Structures are given as structure tokens and as C-alpha cells.
Amino acid sequence: MAKKNGNMAEEPLEKQLWKTADKLRKNIDAAEYKHIALGLIFLKYISDAFEELYVKLKAEEANGADPEDIDEYKAENVFFVPKEARWEFLKSQAKQPTIGKTVDAAMDAIEKENSSLKGVLPKVFARQNLDPTSLGELIDLIGNIALGDAKARSADVLGHVFEYFLGEFALAESKKGGQFYTPRSVVELLVEMLEPYKGRVFDPCCGSGGMFVQSEKFVEEHQGKVSDISVYGQESNQTTWRLCKMNLAIRGIDSSQVKWNSEGSFLNDAHKDLKADYIIANPPFNVSDWGGELLRKDGRWKYGVPPVGNANFAWLQHFIYHLSPNGQAGVVLAKGALTSKTSGEGEIRKALIEADGCGLIDCIVNLPAKLFLNTQIPAALWFLSRNRTNGKFRNRSKEILFIDARNLGHLINRRTRELSNGSENPEDNDIAKIANTYHNWRNPDGKYEDIPGFCASVPIERVKELDYVLTPGRYVGLPDEEDDFNFNERFTALKAEFEEQLKEEARLNQIIVENLSKIKLTKD
């Protein structure tokens, strides 16, 4: 049960657990400790699920059931946990100085019995900088999760704790944390706008799997069937892929189509033939070493060959290539992609805006600063649709919706902002305000109207007049009342944008210098 703090407000269970677990890590970096804490939470989850089925099978032994038969567990999609890896055994060994080796051996034993977990579980518990006493205390702490009413609710509680810990570790790691974790409010916004009720959901740079988890939650919360969606993913960082596999398993989500290879989605596309109904992704911003020089004639570049020095428009075309005929995508990109004209990017953007006479770009959302842990680069959401004339929504061909959400959100600490969610009043709920605006615009019976300073539905002809620039601020205008204009916030955002432009200029100068050198060497 959640306890009360000094103000008599109840403190959530996951917050209590985090505070205690964080104290136990002592001299271990968050980057290392996350595998220890999350690995144990996962171990508790699969042990609880195993134990629940074990008790049922034990009661049916007279009818031929065998609680030690691995096939009994496979039939119910439950991981088989060998005796030396069961939570009660580990708890009985928690005070022993060799507990680290015992947990590593437990992880090995589970992988041997469950092929889908091979190479996934962490074996990091016997390392010298992990105090056995602290590890034992952490086992006791996690062992107390979801006691009481909880056997039935154990998976939900443990899944929630796992997700909360992922976010807290990302905050603790700051810049590095952003490599495996997209802030929850950004994921919630993408999912709420796309509404993935049914079909194939794909994320080709899936990190720790937050897009998939949130999609499943969305279906559950809207009384849909979770079995109606299937997830496909790819991740190039093996450590992050392991976190993703555990994150999905603890939610009971089939992760068999979530693949890892070190080359990444561009050079080694793990789902070459996939046509997804929904793509939800947060690719790394402005990546320069994406292997573009090896892919100049790739079939994915239908709208123009992306520059070798920046992957933004390679990602966009990769997503479009994998969309089904009625597929939709919601993705995060650096704000510079809205205006850039270097190395042919402006021509690619123009082609996307005018594609097939209807355009592929449905909506652009300008995001507030400080939402992301690993970068201060301003970002925007792009919503793409393969078929903007289909019957599910109204015909939006030759229009684009622009939403300027830069003034939304609230600070959760000095460096990090998040979008609010949960208030019944949409005006106080940032995510609902943005998502409802999009839905009212695209739905046949929607009640949409332009709001100065916030949103505008713009003909493609107008975008053409502004040289195919997609910055929402160019189209939404100024709000009717500008009394609450935040100078410091606007200055910070402009400064970050200016610094990014300077970096881009320096990068281009470097390319020019390198090319001139090559020309000189050739002449010599």
C-alpha cells in the first residue's frame, strides 16, 4: 500500500520503491544499476506467473497434470522457472555472501529453459562493485511488491514498477538515458493521436519498447482487444534490445518480432517485407554516420536521395516505405527538418508535401523545449498518412494541420518538461488538447476551428507560397492575447535552434573542406 508523506498525501508504491532501491545502489552508476534492478523485477514477474500456474497444476496432479513439465507452461504462454531460479529460493539465499553468483546462475537457468529469452537476461549480479548485502536487501524489497491482494494483480503492479524504474533511470542517466527511453508524455501523445486500435504496430528504432507498451495500454483503456494488435520492432543497441524484450515480456506482449542487429534498420532491415498499419517512432536526431554512402541507390528513396551527413529524411522515407496502403505514422524529428534545404532535403520535403497530388503529411506539431533527456535540440512531431482520402476519416488531401504546442507542458525539474495528462478538462490536459484538435480536424463529424497562436488548417498552396517550410509558427499566427508571452522560454528555444544551425553550418563546412581536399588529391 502507498504510504503517506509529511503532507499526508499518499506516496505511490513505485515512488517508495525507487527511493529505497536508489539508496541501495551506493557507488554504482545508474547505467549499470538499471540492469540489476530491472533484471530482478523481471525475475520476480516470471517467478510469480510460474508460481500461479504451478499451484493450479499441483492441485490437478490426480488428473495427470505435472507441475514440473515444461510443456504445461508453454501451453499457457508462461515462462518455465527451474527450482534454482524461483523467487522463494533466491529469497532464502538473499543473506548469503554468494547471492550474486546465485542470481547469475538463476538467469542462466531460465534462459536455458526458455529459448525466447536466450541472450536477453542480465548476468551482472556477481560483479565486485555490487555489495552482496545491498543485493540481498534489494531482493527483499522487490519480493514485497504486490503482496496482499496482489497475486492476481502482480503482473500489472510489476509492469507498472518496471516502467516507472525505466523512466527514473533515464532521468538519472540524463543524456545517455535518452538513448533507450522516450519520455512517457511524448509516447502518450503519439499514441493518443494515432489511435492504434487494430493492426500491425512498427517501431524500427524501438529503444526499450515504450511505444509498444503504450499502444497496448491504449487498446485496453478503450475496451478493445489487445490481441487485435501485433508489434514489430528493431533495435541496433543490444543492451537496449534486452531491456525492450523484458519490458514487453513483463506486460505479456509477444516480442518475437522485435529484432536486434548491430547494423541497424538502414543497412540491415529486419522486416524488409513488412507493411505496417501504424508506425510510431523516435529516431535519433540528425545522425551523420547512418551508412548513407552505401545506400545511394536504395529503393526506399522514392522521394529523393537523403544526404549522407543527416539521416532525418532517410528515416522519414524508411517509415513511408513500411506503411500499408492505409497506414499512418507518428514520428519525432529534430525541428530543423521542417525548414532545412541543404543537400536536397528541401526537395525531399517538397515531394512529400505534394506526393500523388494529395500529400503524405497530415499534421505537424511543434513541441515545447526540454521534453527530451538526451538533447536540447528543438523537436516536432510529423504525422504521415498513406491514404488521406480514405473513408475512415474525411478527405484531407491538399491540406496540412499545424499545431504549435511550444507553450504547453510544465517543468518536473530544472532541466526537464513534460506534457500533462489525466485532467478531465481538456484545456488543462496538454495531451488531450493536442490530440482532440487533430481528431476534430480529421474526423468527418469533427468540430474543428483554427485557434490563433495554436492551430491552423492550411492548404498546400499556402505551404508552397512559403517555399515548403513546415514550421507551425509560420501558419498559426499570434494568439489573440499575448499578455502571457514567456520571454525567457522563447529566448531559450531560439538560442537552442540557433546553436543547432551553427552546428549544421560547421558540419557542412567540414564536408566542403573534405571534398575540396579530395578534388585536390585527384588533380595531384
Secondary structure in CASP SS format (residue, H / E / C, confidence):
PFRMAT SS
TARGET T0000
AUTHOR 0000-0000-0000
METHOD secondary structure of the structure
MODEL  1
M C 1.00
A C 1.00
K E 1.00
K E 1.00
N C 1.00
G C 1.00
N C 1.00
M C 1.00
A C 1.00
E E 1.00
E E 1.00
P C 1.00
L H 1.00
E H 1.00
K H 1.00
Q H 1.00
L H 1.00
W H 1.00
K H 1.00
T H 1.00
A H 1.00
D H 1.00
K H 1.00
L H 1.00
R H 1.00
K C 1.00
N C 1.00
I C 1.00
D C 1.00
A H 1.00
A H 1.00
E H 1.00
Y H 1.00
K H 1.00
H H 1.00
I H 1.00
A H 1.00
L H 1.00
G H 1.00
L H 1.00
I H 1.00
F H 1.00
L H 1.00
K H 1.00
Y H 1.00
I H 1.00
S H 1.00
D H 1.00
A H 1.00
F H 1.00
E H 1.00
E H 1.00
L H 1.00
Y H 1.00
V H 1.00
K H 1.00
L H 1.00
K H 1.00
A H 1.00
E C 1.00
E H 1.00
A H 1.00
N H 1.00
G C 1.00
A C 1.00
D C 1.00
P C 1.00
E C 1.00
D C 1.00
I H 1.00
D H 1.00
E H 1.00
Y H 1.00
K H 1.00
A H 1.00
E C 1.00
N C 1.00
V C 1.00
F C 1.00
F C 1.00
V C 1.00
P C 1.00
K H 1.00
E H 1.00
A H 1.00
R C 1.00
W H 1.00
E H 1.00
F H 1.00
L H 1.00
K H 1.00
S H 1.00
Q C 1.00
A C 1.00
K C 1.00
Q C 1.00
P C 1.00
T C 1.00
I H 1.00
G H 1.00
K H 1.00
T H 1.00
V H 1.00
D H 1.00
A H 1.00
A H 1.00
M H 1.00
D H 1.00
A H 1.00
I H 1.00
E H 1.00
K H 1.00
E H 1.00
N C 1.00
S H 1.00
S H 1.00
L H 1.00
K C 1.00
G C 1.00
V C 1.00
L C 1.00
P C 1.00
K C 1.00
V C 1.00
F C 1.00
A C 1.00
R C 1.00
Q C 1.00
N C 1.00
L C 1.00
D C 1.00
P H 1.00
T H 1.00
S H 1.00
L H 1.00
G H 1.00
E H 1.00
L H 1.00
I H 1.00
D H 1.00
L H 1.00
I H 1.00
G H 1.00
N C 1.00
I C 1.00
A C 1.00
L C 1.00
G C 1.00
D C 1.00
A H 1.00
K H 1.00
A H 1.00
R H 1.00
S H 1.00
A H 1.00
D H 1.00
V H 1.00
L H 1.00
G H 1.00
H H 1.00
V H 1.00
F H 1.00
E H 1.00
Y H 1.00
F H 1.00
L H 1.00
G H 1.00
E H 1.00
F H 1.00
A H 1.00
L H 1.00
A H 1.00
E H 1.00
S C 1.00
K C 1.00
K H 1.00
G H 1.00
G H 1.00
Q H 1.00
F C 1.00
Y C 1.00
T C 1.00
P C 1.00
R H 1.00
S H 1.00
V H 1.00
V H 1.00
E H 1.00
L H 1.00
L H 1.00
V H 1.00
E H 1.00
M H 1.00
L H 1.00
E C 1.00
P C 1.00
Y C 1.00
K C 1.00
G E 1.00
R E 1.00
V E 1.00
F E 1.00
D E 1.00
P C 1.00
C C 1.00
C C 1.00
G C 1.00
S C 1.00
G C 1.00
G H 1.00
M H 1.00
F H 1.00
V H 1.00
Q H 1.00
S H 1.00
E H 1.00
K H 1.00
F H 1.00
V H 1.00
E H 1.00
E H 1.00
H C 1.00
Q C 1.00
G C 1.00
K C 1.00
V H 1.00
S H 1.00
D H 1.00
I E 1.00
S E 1.00
V E 1.00
Y E 1.00
G E 1.00
Q E 1.00
E E 1.00
S C 1.00
N C 1.00
Q H 1.00
T H 1.00
T H 1.00
W H 1.00
R H 1.00
L H 1.00
C H 1.00
K H 1.00
M H 1.00
N H 1.00
L H 1.00
A H 1.00
I C 1.00
R C 1.00
G C 1.00
I C 1.00
D C 1.00
S C 1.00
S C 1.00
Q C 1.00
V E 1.00
K E 1.00
W E 1.00
N C 1.00
S C 1.00
E C 1.00
G C 1.00
S C 1.00
F C 1.00
L C 1.00
N C 1.00
D C 1.00
A C 1.00
H C 1.00
K C 1.00
D C 1.00
L C 1.00
K C 1.00
A E 1.00
D E 1.00
Y E 1.00
I E 1.00
I E 1.00
A E 1.00
N C 1.00
P C 1.00
P C 1.00
F C 1.00
N C 1.00
V C 1.00
S C 1.00
D C 1.00
W C 1.00
G C 1.00
G H 1.00
E H 1.00
L H 1.00
L C 1.00
R C 1.00
K C 1.00
D C 1.00
G C 1.00
R C 1.00
W C 1.00
K C 1.00
Y C 1.00
G C 1.00
V C 1.00
P C 1.00
P C 1.00
V C 1.00
G C 1.00
N C 1.00
A C 1.00
N H 1.00
F H 1.00
A H 1.00
W H 1.00
L H 1.00
Q H 1.00
H H 1.00
F H 1.00
I H 1.00
Y H 1.00
H C 1.00
L E 1.00
S E 1.00
P E 1.00
N E 1.00
G E 1.00
Q E 1.00
A E 1.00
G E 1.00
V E 1.00
V E 1.00
L E 1.00
A E 1.00
K H 1.00
G H 1.00
A H 1.00
L H 1.00
T C 1.00
S C 1.00
K C 1.00
T H 1.00
S H 1.00
G H 1.00
E H 1.00
G H 1.00
E H 1.00
I H 1.00
R H 1.00
K H 1.00
A H 1.00
L H 1.00
I H 1.00
E H 1.00
A H 1.00
D H 1.00
G H 1.00
C C 1.00
G C 1.00
L C 1.00
I E 1.00
D E 1.00
C E 1.00
I E 1.00
V E 1.00
N E 1.00
L C 1.00
P C 1.00
A C 1.00
K C 1.00
L C 1.00
F C 1.00
L C 1.00
N C 1.00
T C 1.00
Q C 1.00
I C 1.00
P C 1.00
A E 1.00
A E 1.00
L E 1.00
W E 1.00
F E 1.00
L E 1.00
S E 1.00
R C 1.00
N C 1.00
R C 1.00
T C 1.00
N C 1.00
G C 1.00
K C 1.00
F C 1.00
R C 1.00
N C 1.00
R C 1.00
S C 1.00
K C 1.00
E E 1.00
I E 1.00
L E 1.00
F E 1.00
I E 1.00
D E 1.00
A C 1.00
R C 1.00
N C 1.00
L C 1.00
G C 1.00
H E 1.00
L E 1.00
I C 1.00
N C 1.00
R C 1.00
R C 1.00
T C 1.00
R E 1.00
E E 1.00
L C 1.00
S C 1.00
N C 1.00
G C 1.00
S C 1.00
E C 1.00
N C 1.00
P H 1.00
E H 1.00
D H 1.00
N C 1.00
D H 1.00
I H 1.00
A H 1.00
K H 1.00
I H 1.00
A H 1.00
N H 1.00
T H 1.00
Y H 1.00
H H 1.00
N H 1.00
W H 1.00
R H 1.00
N C 1.00
P C 1.00
D C 1.00
G C 1.00
K C 1.00
Y C 1.00
E C 1.00
D C 1.00
I E 1.00
P C 1.00
G C 1.00
F C 1.00
C E 1.00
A E 1.00
S E 1.00
V E 1.00
P E 1.00
I H 1.00
E H 1.00
R H 1.00
V H 1.00
K H 1.00
E H 1.00
L C 1.00
D C 1.00
Y C 1.00
V C 1.00
L C 1.00
T C 1.00
P C 1.00
G H 1.00
R H 1.00
Y H 1.00
V H 1.00
G C 1.00
L C 1.00
P C 1.00
D C 1.00
E C 1.00
E C 1.00
D C 1.00
D C 1.00
F C 1.00
N C 1.00
F H 1.00
N H 1.00
E H 1.00
R H 1.00
F H 1.00
T H 1.00
A H 1.00
L H 1.00
K H 1.00
A H 1.00
E H 1.00
F H 1.00
E H 1.00
E H 1.00
Q H 1.00
L H 1.00
K H 1.00
E H 1.00
E H 1.00
A H 1.00
R H 1.00
L H 1.00
N H 1.00
Q H 1.00
I H 1.00
I H 1.00
V H 1.00
E H 1.00
N H 1.00
L H 1.00
S H 1.00
K H 1.00
I H 1.00
K H 1.00
L H 1.00
T H 1.00
K H 1.00
D C 1.00
END
